[in-house]
Amino acid sequence: MKKYGLIGKSLSHSFSKQYFDKKFVADNISGASYTLFEIATIEDITAILDTDNLVGLNVTIPYKESVIEYLTQLDEVAAKVGAVNIIKLSQGKITGYNTDVYGFEESLKPLLEEQHNKALILGTGGASKAVTYVLDKLGILYQFVSTKKDSSYLQYDDISSDVLIDYKLIINTTPLGMFPDVNDTLLPNLEGIGNQHFIYDLIYNPSETKLLKEAKHKGAIIKNGLEMLQLQAEKNWEIWNE
C-alpha cells in the first residue's frame, strides 16, 4: 500500500484528501491511501516521515517554510522560492518541491489584463513566496501588506482608496476568511476597487470569501484558489510517480 498525505496544523478545510480519494476511484488506482496528518508543531513530522510505505506528502499552513530543515534536498524551484508544499520520499531521500508556483501561474495568467501590472500581496508567509516568484517571472511589480512591523511592508491601515486605485491586482495569501471564519477580511474598506481590478484569493473554502464577494459587487474580476489546488494536485501526483 503506497501512502500519501497532508501535514498541517488545522486540516478541517482540506481539499486534498477528498481530491485524491476521488482520483483513486476515478482512475482505478489501487493500493494507495491518503491521510490527513494534523500536527501541533513541525517537530512532529519526524514520526510521520518514518511511516512505512510513505511515498509523498503535501504541506500546508503554517509549515511550508519550517519543514525545509527536515528534508535532505530541494528541487530548483523550491530552493529559489524558499517554501515547500510537496515532499517526495524515494531511495532514502526526502525531497521538497514547490508546485504552488505552477498552480498559481497557470491559473493567474488567463485572467491578467494590461492594467494588472502592479500587485498588492496580502500576507508574507510561505504561500506569498510562491506568488512573488510568479510575479517576478511575469514582470509584475508588487508590494507586501502585513501585520508585521517592517519598513518594507505596507500596514493594513495604510490601504487607502488611493492605494487600491493604484494597484489593480490584489492577491490574498493569508488564511483570513477561510471556513469557518468566513466573515473575516483583511480589507474591510474596498473604496477604490472597480471593474479594472483583479482580486485573487488563494482560499477555496468558501468559494467566495468576504473579500471576493465585496470585490465582485464592485465589478472586479475575482478568482479563488480552487483551480490552483487542482493544478498543483495533478502536478504533485506526477512528481510522486515519476
Residue pairs with C-beta under 8 A, 6 or more apart in sequence:
1 31
1 32
1 33
1 53
2 31
2 32
2 33
2 53
2 55
3 32
3 33
3 34
3 35
3 51
3 52
3 53
3 54
3 55
4 20
4 32
4 33
4 34
4 35
4 54
4 55
4 56
4 57
4 58
4 240
5 34
5 35
5 36
5 37
5 48
5 54
5 56
5 57
5 58
6 14
6 16
6 17
6 34
6 35
6 36
6 37
6 57
6 58
6 59
6 60
7 37
7 39
7 45
7 48
7 57
7 58
7 59
7 60
7 63
7 67
8 14
8 36
8 37
8 38
8 39
8 59
8 60
8 61
8 62
8 63
9 38
9 39
9 40
9 61
9 62
9 63
10 38
11 36
11 37
11 38
11 60
12 179
12 180
13 178
13 179
13 205
14 36
14 60
15 204
15 205
15 226
15 229
15 233
16 34
16 36
16 58
16 229
16 233
17 34
17 35
17 36
19 229
19 230
19 233
20 32
20 34
20 233
20 237
21 34
23 29
23 233
23 237
24 30
24 32
24 34
37 48
37 57
39 45
39 48
39 63
42 63
42 66
42 67
42 70
45 63
45 67
45 70
46 70
48 54
48 57
49 70
49 89
49 94
54 89
55 88
55 89
55 90
55 240
56 86
56 87
56 88
56 89
56 236
56 239
56 240
57 86
57 87
57 89
58 85
58 86
58 87
58 236
59 67
59 84
59 85
59 86
59 87
60 85
61 125
61 126
61 127
61 175
62 125
62 126
63 126
64 83
64 84
64 85
64 100
64 125
64 126
64 127
64 129
65 82
65 83
65 84
65 125
65 126
65 129
67 84
67 87
67 96
68 74
68 82
68 83
68 84
68 96
70 94
71 84
71 87
71 94
71 95
71 96
72 93
72 94
72 95
73 93
73 94
73 95
73 96
74 84
74 95
74 96
74 97
75 95
75 96
75 97
75 98
77 97
77 98
77 101
77 133
78 84
78 96
78 97
78 98
80 133
81 98
81 100
81 101
81 129
81 130
81 133
82 129
83 98
83 100
83 126
83 127
83 129
83 130
84 96
84 97
84 98
84 126
85 97
85 98
85 99
85 100
85 126
85 130
85 232
86 96
86 97
86 98
86 99
86 232
86 236
86 239
86 240
87 94
87 95
87 96
87 97
88 94
88 95
88 97
88 239
88 240
89 95
97 236
97 239
98 130
98 133
99 232
99 235
99 236
99 239
100 127
100 130
100 228
100 232
101 130
101 133
101 134
102 231
102 232
102 235
103 227
103 228
103 229
103 230
103 231
103 232
103 235
104 130
104 131
104 134
104 202
104 228
105 134
105 137
105 138
106 228
106 231
107 223
107 227
107 228
107 231
108 134
108 138
108 200
108 223
109 138
111 198
111 221
111 223
112 138
112 169
112 198
113 196
113 198
115 168
115 196
116 140
116 168
116 169
116 198
117 139
117 140
117 141
117 168
117 169
118 140
118 141
118 142
118 143
118 166
118 167
118 168
118 169
119 135
119 140
119 141
119 142
119 143
119 167
119 169
119 170
119 171
120 142
120 143
120 145
120 154
120 159
120 163
120 164
120 167
120 169
120 170
120 171
121 128
121 131
121 132
121 135
121 142
121 143
121 144
121 145
121 171
121 173
122 145
122 170
122 171
122 172
122 173
122 174
122 186
122 187
123 144
123 145
123 146
123 172
123 173
123 174
124 144
124 146
124 148
124 153
125 173
125 174
127 173
127 202
128 144
128 173
131 142
131 171
131 173
131 202
132 142
135 141
135 142
140 169
143 154
143 167
144 152
144 153
144 154
145 153
145 154
145 155
145 156
145 158
145 159
145 186
146 153
146 154
146 155
147 155
147 156
149 155
154 163
156 186
156 187
159 187
159 189
160 192
161 189
161 191
161 192
162 192
163 192
164 170
164 190
164 191
164 192
164 193
164 197
165 192
168 196
168 197
168 198
169 197
169 198
169 200
170 187
170 197
170 198
170 199
170 200
170 215
171 199
171 200
171 201
171 202
172 186
172 199
172 200
172 201
172 202
172 203
172 209
172 211
173 202
174 186
175 203
176 184
176 185
176 186
177 184
177 185
177 186
177 201
177 203
177 209
177 210
177 211
178 203
178 205
178 209
179 205
179 206
182 206
182 209
182 210
183 210
184 210
185 209
185 210
185 211
185 214
186 211
187 211
190 214
190 215
190 218
193 199
193 214
193 215
193 218
193 219
193 220
194 218
194 219
194 220
195 218
195 219
195 220
196 220
197 215
197 218
197 219
197 220
197 221
198 220
198 221
198 222
198 223
199 211
199 212
199 215
199 220
199 221
199 222
199 223
200 222
200 223
200 225
201 209
201 211
201 212
201 222
201 223
201 224
201 225
202 224
202 225
202 228
203 209
203 224
203 225
204 224
204 225
204 226
204 228
204 229
207 224
207 226
208 216
208 222
208 224
209 224
212 222
212 224
215 222
216 222
